[in-house]
Amino acid sequence: MQQLKLTKDQIKASNQYIEKPLNFSQVGAGKTAMALQAFKNSGCNKLLVVCLATKVDDWHDDGMKQNLIITPALGSPPKRA
C-alpha cells in the first residue's frame, strides 16, 4: 500500500494537536490523516475512533498508509464476536 504523504499544512496541524485539539478544516482537507499523524506524535499506543459507518474505510485505509494497525468494529457486539 502506498505511504501517505502529508502536506506542510497538514503536518503543522498534526503538530499542534495539544494547543489546537479541534480541526475545523474543509471537506477533503485530510482531517483523518492529520488526526492519525497527531496520534502517532502523541506517544499513545491506543486510539478509539467513533465515526460514521461511511468513514470507517477512510480511517482504516489512511491508518494502513501510516503503518498503523486499524481494527474496525462494525455492527452490534454479537456481530463482532
C-alpha positions in Angstrom: 0.0 0.0 0.0 1.2 3.5 -0.8 2.7 5.5 2.0 0.6 8.6 2.9 2.4 11.9 2.5 1.1 14.9 4.4 1.3 18.5 3.1 3.2 21.2 5.1 -0.2 22.5 6.4 -1.3 19.0 7.5 2.0 18.4 9.3 1.7 21.8 11.1 -1.9 21.0 12.2 -0.8 17.5 13.4 1.9 19.0 15.5 -0.5 21.5 17.1 -2.9 18.9 18.5 -2.3 19.9 22.1 -2.8 23.6 21.7 -5.5 23.2 19.0 -7.3 19.9 19.5 -10.2 20.7 17.2 -9.7 20.6 13.4 -12.3 22.6 11.5 -10.7 22.1 8.1 -12.8 21.9 5.0 -14.1 18.7 3.5 -11.3 16.9 1.7 -8.5 18.6 3.7 -7.2 15.3 5.1 -8.6 15.6 8.7 -8.4 11.8 9.1 -4.8 11.7 8.0 -3.9 14.7 10.3 -5.6 13.1 13.3 -3.7 9.8 12.7 -0.5 11.7 12.5 -1.3 13.6 15.7 -2.0 10.2 17.3 1.5 9.0 16.2 3.0 12.2 17.6 1.3 11.8 20.9 3.2 8.7 22.0 0.0 6.9 22.9 -0.4 3.3 21.9 -4.2 3.0 21.6 -6.8 5.2 19.9 -10.6 4.8 19.8 -12.3 6.4 16.8 -16.0 6.9 16.8 -17.2 7.8 13.3 -19.9 7.4 10.8 -20.0 4.0 9.2 -19.3 5.6 5.9 -15.9 6.8 7.2 -14.7 3.6 8.7 -12.9 2.6 5.5 -11.3 6.0 5.3 -9.8 5.6 8.8 -8.7 2.1 8.0 -7.1 3.0 4.7 -5.3 6.1 6.0 -4.1 4.2 9.0 -2.6 1.5 6.8 -0.8 4.2 4.8 0.7 5.4 8.1 1.8 1.9 9.2 -0.9 1.8 11.9 -3.0 -1.3 12.6 -6.6 -0.3 12.5 -9.3 -2.8 13.6 -12.8 -1.7 12.6 -15.5 -2.8 14.9 -18.7 -2.7 12.8 -22.2 -3.8 13.8 -23.6 -4.8 17.2 -21.4 -6.7 19.7 -22.8 -10.1 18.8 -21.9 -9.5 15.1 -18.4 -8.5 16.0 -17.8 -11.6 18.2 
